[in-house]
C-alpha cells in the first residue's frame, strides 16, 4: 500500500505532520478528517524500485500470466457468489496476489471503485492486464446484476485457452530440444572438427570437391567472424521483435502463421474456436452484436482474423445480415457459416457458436496432441539432410585420398 507524507492542523489549530499508509491521497484525507485534523498537504512518498524490476517492467516480463488471471477470476467468482462486496474482495485479493503487478492493479481498481467508478471502467485502466473481452463481460455482468456469472464465464474461457497453450508447449518441446542439440553439434563440428580436416587435406595438395570447399569456407568464415555472426543474429532478433510489435509487422506475422504448413490449419481452427466461444459468451451476456464483434476482434489475438471481423461489423452496419456479412469474409469455414445460418434462423446464434467452438476445440486438442507425430517426419528429413551434407563434405576427399594412395 502506498505511503503518504502529510501536513495538517489538529482540532486546536496546531500544525501536525507525519506519514501514513493509504490507497490514495483522497483516502488519506478522509482518514485524517475522521481523526479531527484538517489536511493541508498530502504527498505520496516516492519509492524507488530496484533496477532489475524496472528492467523487467520495461520488457513486460512482470505482467501477470494467464494462470494468475485464472486464479483471480475464480476467486472473484467465489467471493461475489458468497455476497462479499467488490471493494472488500479486491482489498483481500490485492494482498494475496502472487503477482506484484496484478496486486498493484487491484489496489488501483479499488481506488477507482471508492471514487465512484464501476468495475469495468477500473479494469479498462489496465489494458495490458485485463483484455477487452474481460472488461466487456464484466461490464455486462455489472449491468445485469450477475457479476459472479461474468467472472465464472471468464474463468472457463481462460482455462480453455491455458489448456491449449500447455498442449502446444508439450508437443513442440521434443522437436525444439532436438533442433537445439543439432545446432550445437553443427557448431562444434564447424568450429573444431572441420578445421582439423582442412589442415589434413591441405597437406596433400589435392583439389578438394566442391561440397568440401563450401564447408571449409563456411567454417573459416565462422572461425574468423563469429562475433559478427552472433551480433548479426542478436540484432536481427531485436529488429524482428520490434517489427512484430508494430501494426504492420504483427499483421504480416499473423498472416504468415495462417499460411504455415500443418501449423497454419491448427492456428486457424484455434482462432475460429476462440472467436466462436468469445462471441457466444458476449452475446449470451447481452452485449450488442456490433459491440461484441468489436470486442471479439481484439480478443482473437490474430490481426488478420480481427481485420476481417471488423469488416464483418462494417457490413452489418450497412444493413447486411450476420450470416451474409460473415460469408463476405475469407476467414470463416463452411462449418461456421452453416452454423451461423442455422443460428440466425432459429434465434440461437450463441448455442450454435458454442457447438462450433466445442467441435474445433476437440479437433485442435487432437491435432495438438498428435503434433509431435506430424513434426517428426519433417524433423527427421532436416536432421538427415544436415548429417548428409556434413558427411559428404568430409568423406568425399577421403575417397580421393584413398585412390591417390593406391596409385
N, C-alpha and C positions, 0 to 999 in steps of 0.2 A: 504494500500500500504506500502511495506517495507520502512524503513528509513535507510539511509547510512551516516556514517561519512567519510569525505574526507579530504585529504591534497593535495594541488595543488599549482601551481605558476601562477600568473596572467601574463598579456602581458608584464609587466615591469620586470618579474622575481622575484617578491616578493612572499614570502610564504603566502598561504591563507588556512584556514581550516574552517570547518563548517559541517553542516548536511543538507541533502536534501532527499526528498522522490523520489523513483523511482521503476520501475518494477524489475530492476536488476542492477548489477554493470556496465554492458556494457551500459545500458540505461543512467545511471548516468554519465558515462564517456563521452558519446555523448552529454549529456546536458551541462556538464562543458566545453567541447570542443567548443560547439556552442557559449558559452559565452566568448571565448577567453582565457580560462585557460587550463593549462596542468596538468592533474591529476597525482599525484604521488602515492597516496594510497587511496583505497576505501574499507571500511569495513562496513558490514551490522550491524546495531545496534541490539543487542540481546534483544528480548522482552520475558520476562518470562510469560508463560501462567499460569492462576490460577490452583491450584492443582485439583480442581473439573473438569476443562476442560481437563486436562491431563489424569485424571482417565477415563472420558467418552471417550476420544480418544483411550485409550488403549483397551477399550472394544468394540470399533467400533460403539458406540451409536451416534456419531456426524456425521456419514455418511449421505449424502442426501437420502431422501426416494424416492420411485418411483414417488410420486406426484411432488417432486422437479424436477426430470428428465423430467416428462411430461411437466411441465411448461417451463423448459429450452429448450426442443426440439421444443415446439410450438413457443416460442419467436424467436429461431434461424431460424425457417422456415419463420416466418413473416418478420424478418429483412433481411434474404437472398433474399426472394422474392421481397422485396422493393428495392433491389440493394445496401443495406448498406454493406460496406466492412466487412470481417470477423473479422479483428482486432478491428474495431470500435464497432462491435456488442458484442464481448467478453468484451471489456472495459466497455460498458454500463451494460451488464448483471452481471459482477463481482461486481459492486457497488450496484445492486438492488436485488441480490440473497438473498432469505430468509434463506439459509443455509450457515454458515460461511465457512465450509469445501469446499463446492462447489464453493463459491466465490474465495477462495484461489487457487483452482484448475484452475479456469478460468483465474486468473492472471498468473499462471504458464504457461498455454497454450498460453496466449498472448505473454509471453516472448519467448516461443518456436517459435511461428509464426514470431516474429520480428527477430529471429535469422536465419530465412530462412527455417524452417521445415514446413511440411504440417499439416493440421488439424488432420488427423487420427493419425499421429505419436505423436502429442501433447496429444491427448486423451489417447493413449496407455500407456503414462507415469503414468496414474492414473487408474490402473485396478480395484481397489476397488470401484470406482465411475462409470466408463464407462466400461461396459462389452465388451467382444469380438465381439458380434453381432453389437453393436452400432459403434464400431471402424471400423469393416469391411464395413458396409453400408456407413458410412461417407467417407471411402477411395474410394469406388466405385463412390459415388456421386462427389467427387473431380475429379477423373479421367475422368468421363463422362461429367463434367461441369454442373451437376444437383444436387448441394449440397442442394438446397431448397427442392427438391423432396425427397432426402435421409432423411432429418430431418422430413418431413411430414410422411413418412412411419414409421420411428421410433416412432413418436408421436402416431400414430394409434396403433402400436404394444404395446406400454407401457400402453395406455389407456385400451386396451382389457385385459391385464394382471391385471391391477388395478381393473377392474370391477369384475373379478373372485375372486380376493382376498377379496374384500368388501363383496361379496355374501357369501363366506365361513365364514367370521367373523360373519356376521349376522345370518347364520344358526347355528353355534355352540355356539352362545352367551347364549342362554337359557339352553342347556344341561350343559354348564360349570358352570353357576350360580347355577343350581340345585345341581350339584355334590359338589360344594364348600360348600353350606349350609348343605348338608347331611354330609359332612366330619366334619363341625363344630358341628353339632348336635351329631354325634357319639363321638367326643372328649369330649363334655360336659357330655354326659351320662357315658362314661367310667371314666372320672375324678371325677365326683361329685355324680352321681346317683347310680352307681353300688357299690361304697364303702359303701354307707349307707345301701343298701340291704344286702351286705355281713355281716355287723355288726348285722343286724336284724336276718338273717338266722343263724349266728354263735351262737347267744344266745339260740337257741333251741336245739343245739347239735344233729342235724339230718344230715344224709348223703345227700349231695346235688346231683342233677342229673349231668351227665357229661357235657351237654352244659353250665350249670350254673357255674361249676367249671372252665371250659375253659374261660368263660367270666370274672369271678372274677380274675383268674390268669393273664389274659391279662391286666385287669385294674390295678392290683397290680404292674405288670411289668412296665406299662406306668407311674404310680404314682412314682415309685422308680427310674426309669431310663429314664425319659422323656428327660433329657438333652442329654443322649446318643443317643436316637432315633432321636431327632431333628438334632444333629450333624451328625449322620449317613446319614440321608436324605439329608442334605446340602452337605456332602462330596460326596455322590453318584451322586447328581445332578451336582456338579462341575466336577466329573470324567466323567460322561456321556457327558457333554457339550464338554469337551476337547477331548474325544474319537471320538465324531461325527465330530469334526473338522479335524481329521486325514483322510487320504485317505481310509484306511480300514474301519474305523468307519462310514464314510459318505456313503461308498458303501453298508455296511450292513443295515444302517438305510433306505436308499432309496429302497433297496430290500424289507425290511420289510413293507414299506409304500405300495408297489405294491401288497403285499400279504394280506394286512388287509381286512377283510370283509367290504363290502359297500364302504369304503373309497378307497381301492386299485383300484377298477374299475374306480372310478372318477379320481383318480390321473393318471392312465394310459391314459385315453382318453384326459385329460387336457394336459398331456405331449406330446401326439401324435399331438394334435392340435397346440401346441407351435412349435413342430418340423415342421409340415406341413407349418404353417404360416411363420416361420423364413426361412425355406429352399426355399419356393416360393419367398419370398421377396429378398433373397440373389441372387438366380439365375435370377430373373427378373431384378435385378440391374446390372447383368453382372458378378457376382462372379463365377469363375470356379467351377464345381461340387465338385472336391476334396477339394478345399479350403472352399466351402460352407459347406460341411459335417464336416470339422474340426471346423469351427466357430460355427455351429449349435450345435455340440456336447457339447460345452461349454455354450451354451445359453439355453438348455432344462432344466437345473437345476435338473437333476436326473442322478447320476453317472452310474446307471445300464443301462439306455437307452443310455447315452453318450458312454459307453463302446461298446455297440452293433453298434452304429453309426460309431465309429472308425473301428470296424470290417468290416462294410459295405464299408468303404473307402478303407480298405486294399484289399477287394475282387475286387473292381473296378480297383485298381492299378494292380491287377493280370490279368485283361482283362475281368472280368465279366461285364455284363450289369447292369444298375441301378436296374432294377426290380429283376433280379436274385440275386444280392448282398443283396437286401432287404429281399428276401424270405429266405435267409440263416440265417437270424437273427430271434430271438424269440419274439421280442417286437412288431412287426407290425401285425395289424389285417388284416383279409381278405379284408376289405374295402380299406385300404391304399395300399395293394398290387395290388388290381384290378385297382384303380385309377392311380397308377404308371405305370401299364402295358398300359393302355389307353393313358396316357400322353406321354409315350415313343414312342408309335406307331404313334401318331399324332403330336409329337413335341411340345406339350403344357403341359409339366410337371408342370410348375408353376400354370397354371389355374386349373389343376386337383387337385393339392395340396391345392389351395385356397378353392376349393369345400369341400375337406376333412376337412380343418380347420373350415370352416363355419358349417359343419354338426356336428362335435364333440363339437364345442363351444356351439351350440344350445343344444346338449344333456347335456353337463356339466352344462350349465346355468339352464336347467330344473331340473336336479338332485340336484344341489346345493340349488336351491330354495325350493326343497322338502326334503332336507337333514334332516330337523327337524322332519318331519313325519317318516323318516326312522329310526332315532335315538330314537324316543320316546318309541317304544316298548322295545328296549334294556335298555333304561334308567329306564323304569318302572320295568322291571324284576330285575335290580340291586338294586334299592331302596327297592322294596318289599322284596328281599332276605335279605338285611341288617336289615330291620324292623322285619322280621320274626325271624331271629336268635336272635336279642336282646330281642324280646318279649318272645320267647320260653325260653331263659335262665332266664328271670326274673319271668315269670309266673309259670313255672313248680314247683319250690319249694313252691309257694303259694298253689297250689293244694294239695301238700303233707302235708302242714301245716293244711289246712282245714280238710283233712282226719284224721290227728292226733288229732285235736281239737274235732272232732265228736266222736272219740273213747274215 
